[in-house]
Amino acid sequence: MGEYSERTLKLTHEMGYRNVFWSVALVDWRPDAGSPEQNKNTVMERLHNGAVVLLHAVNKANADMLGDLIKECKEKGYQFRSLDEI
């Protein structure tokens, strides 16, 4: 749920972890939320440079639209990078 506290951020930092949160998310933790086209359009509307997109695997619409999403992102000039690179 993206919940955190100053305590948990400090503890994970001390353990050598880096906390990363998303900047684009859908209400897609429900398996039946949205259609492939709706979910793709929502991501595209919210997409920005440096975006970290959270997609839940339990949502079939996400799986169905992922190829089209990646293609459209690339057509618009976006690149996919690891977290270490951004």
Long-range contacts (C-beta under 8 A, 24 or more apart in sequence): 20-52, 20-83, 21-52, 22-52, 22-53, 22-54, 23-48, 23-50, 23-51, 23-52, 23-53, 24-48, 24-51, 24-52, 24-53, 24-54, 25-53, 25-54, 26-54, 26-55, 26-56, 26-59, 26-62, 28-55, 28-56, 28-58, 28-59, 28-61, 28-62, 29-56, 29-58, 29-59, 30-58, 30-59, 31-58, 31-59, 31-60, 32-59, 33-59, 33-61, 34-59, 34-61, 35-61, 36-61, 36-62, 36-64, 36-65, 36-68, 37-65, 39-65, 40-65, 40-68, 40-69, 40-72, 43-69, 44-69, 44-72, 44-73, 47-73, 47-76, 47-78, 49-78, 50-86, 52-83, 52-86
